[in-house]
């Protein structure tokens, strides 16, 4: 089984409605490590060696965060600047992350149709994440499309539970090597990956 590391970043978690429910039960999944960056580093004083060792211990890396200003909360940028060192994460001898799987798990208030070429934002979520995709590829990681929860301002508890179940199912599918990663890479959303149930003769 693959080991999964979720790097969770929410600067106002106490006010969160959706992320609290989205992560429910995630830390209890076998081989999944849930790592709350703001809880561990309230002053943004990131322990680089600790974070690098965590990365080495896992096969799948996930940035989970609200989609702030078309990007991540500040601590994830700080994390990238400090942890992804030249000669370790990238560069001629920077092979520490080679072959690992990476994707974002995002919540956003905007509706799905707003993130399209003819929508309000004029481009897709995946296009807006291009700097992170390029970062992952520079580190020789295998980049997957984002898992996205849209319309968080109006979402109801039943829909949130559906997203939570889907997220857990995707994590388990990746952990158990039951996802075709090449096929997944072609999608705009990891949510759209066709999941099969246990009785579907996988």
C-alpha positions in Angstrom: 0.0 0.0 0.0 1.1 3.6 -0.7 1.5 5.9 2.3 -0.3 9.2 1.9 0.6 12.6 3.5 -2.0 15.3 3.7 -0.5 18.7 4.3 -3.5 20.6 5.6 -3.6 24.4 5.6 -6.5 26.5 6.8 -5.6 29.7 8.7 -9.1 30.0 10.2 -10.0 26.4 10.8 -12.2 27.2 13.8 -14.5 29.0 11.4 -14.4 26.4 8.7 -17.7 24.6 7.8 -16.7 22.4 4.9 -13.1 21.5 5.6 -14.0 20.3 9.1 -16.5 17.9 7.5 -14.4 17.0 4.5 -11.5 15.7 6.7 -13.8 13.8 9.0 -12.4 10.2 9.4 -9.5 10.9 7.1 -6.9 10.6 9.8 -8.3 7.2 10.8 -7.6 5.7 7.4 -4.7 3.2 7.4 -1.5 4.6 5.9 -2.8 8.2 5.8 -0.9 10.9 7.8 -2.9 14.1 8.4 -0.5 17.0 9.1 -2.1 20.4 10.1 0.6 23.0 9.2 -1.0 26.0 10.9 -1.5 23.9 14.1 2.1 22.8 14.1 3.6 26.1 13.0 1.5 29.0 14.3 4.4 31.3 13.8 5.3 29.9 10.4 8.6 28.6 11.8 8.8 25.5 9.6 11.1 22.7 10.6 12.6 21.9 7.2 14.3 18.6 8.1 11.2 17.3 9.9 9.1 18.1 6.8 11.6 16.6 4.4 11.7 13.4 6.5 7.9 13.3 6.4 8.0 13.6 2.6 10.5 10.8 2.3 8.3 8.5 4.4 5.3 8.9 2.1 4.4 8.0 -1.5 1.6 10.5 -2.1 1.6 14.2 -1.2 -1.6 16.2 -0.9 -2.0 20.0 -0.4 -5.4 20.3 1.2 -6.6 23.9 1.5 -9.2 26.5 0.7 -8.6 28.2 -2.6 -7.5 31.7 -1.5 -6.9 34.3 -4.3 -6.5 31.6 -6.9 -3.7 30.0 -4.8 -2.9 28.5 -1.4 -2.9 29.9 2.1 0.4 31.6 3.0 1.9 28.8 5.0 1.9 26.4 1.9 3.9 29.0 -0.1 6.3 29.3 2.9 6.5 25.5 3.1 7.4 25.3 -0.6 10.0 28.0 -0.4 11.8 26.4 2.6 11.2 22.6 2.2 11.7 22.1 -1.5 15.5 22.8 -1.5 17.7 22.8 -4.5 19.8 19.6 -4.5 17.2 17.8 -2.5 13.8 18.3 -4.2 15.0 19.5 -7.6 18.1 20.1 -9.6 20.6 17.6 -11.0 20.9 15.8 -7.7 17.5 16.6 -6.3 15.8 13.3 -6.5 14.2 12.9 -3.1 10.6 13.3 -4.4 11.1 11.5 -7.8 8.1 9.3 -8.6 5.9 10.4 -5.7 2.3 11.3 -6.5 1.0 14.8 -5.9 -2.4 16.7 -6.0 -4.4 19.4 -4.4 -7.6 19.0 -2.4 -9.4 22.3 -2.6 -12.6 24.0 -1.3 -13.9 27.1 -3.0 -16.9 29.3 -2.8 -17.2 29.7 -6.6 -19.5 27.4 -8.6 -18.0 24.9 -11.0 -19.3 26.8 -14.1 -17.5 29.9 -12.9 -14.2 28.1 -13.5 -14.2 27.7 -17.2 -13.0 29.6 -20.3 -16.3 31.3 -20.7 -17.1 31.5 -17.0 -16.6 34.3 -14.4 -12.9 33.5 -13.8 -12.1 32.8 -17.5 -10.1 29.7 -16.8 -10.3 26.3 -15.0 -9.1 25.5 -11.5 -6.4 23.3 -13.0 -5.1 26.1 -15.1 -4.9 28.4 -12.1 -2.9 25.7 -10.3 -0.3 25.6 -13.1 2.5 27.0 -10.9 1.9 24.2 -8.4 1.7 21.6 -11.2 5.0 22.9 -12.6 6.6 22.8 -9.1 5.5 19.1 -8.7 6.9 18.3 -12.1 10.2 20.1 -11.5 10.5 17.9 -8.4 9.9 14.9 -10.7 6.6 14.0 -9.1 3.5 12.6 -10.8 0.9 15.4 -10.8 -2.8 14.6 -10.7 -5.7 17.0 -11.2 -7.3 18.5 -8.1 -10.1 17.2 -5.9 -12.4 20.2 -5.7 -15.5 21.1 -3.6 -17.3 23.9 -5.3 -20.0 26.3 -4.0 -19.1 26.0 -0.4 -21.1 29.0 0.6 -24.4 27.3 -0.3 -23.5 23.6 0.1 -25.8 21.6 2.4 -24.8 18.9 5.0 -25.9 16.0 2.7 -23.7 17.2 -0.2 -20.8 17.7 2.2 -21.1 14.1 3.4 -21.1 12.9 -0.2 -17.9 14.8 -0.9 -16.4 13.4 2.3 -17.2 9.9 1.2 -15.9 10.5 -2.3 -12.6 11.9 -0.9 -12.1 9.0 1.4 -12.8 6.6 -1.5 -10.3 8.3 -3.7 -7.6 8.2 -1.0 -8.2 4.5 -0.5 -8.1 3.9 -4.2 -4.8 5.6 -4.6 -3.4 4.0 -1.4 -4.3 0.5 -2.7 -2.8 1.1 -6.2 -6.3 0.7 -7.7 -6.3 4.0 -9.7 -5.0 4.3 -13.2 -2.8 7.4 -12.6 -2.2 8.0 -16.3 -5.9 8.1 -17.0 -6.5 10.3 -14.0 -3.9 12.8 -15.2 -6.1 13.6 -18.2 -9.1 14.8 -16.1 -9.9 18.3 -15.0 -11.0 17.0 -11.6 -10.0 14.0 -9.6 -13.6 13.9 -8.4 -14.5 12.6 -11.9 -12.4 9.5 -11.8 -14.7 6.5 -12.4 -14.7 4.6 -9.1 -15.8 1.0 -8.9 -17.2 -0.6 -5.8 -15.8 -3.7 -4.1 -18.3 -6.0 -5.8 -17.4 -4.8 -9.3 -14.7 -7.5 -9.8 -11.7 -5.2 -9.7 
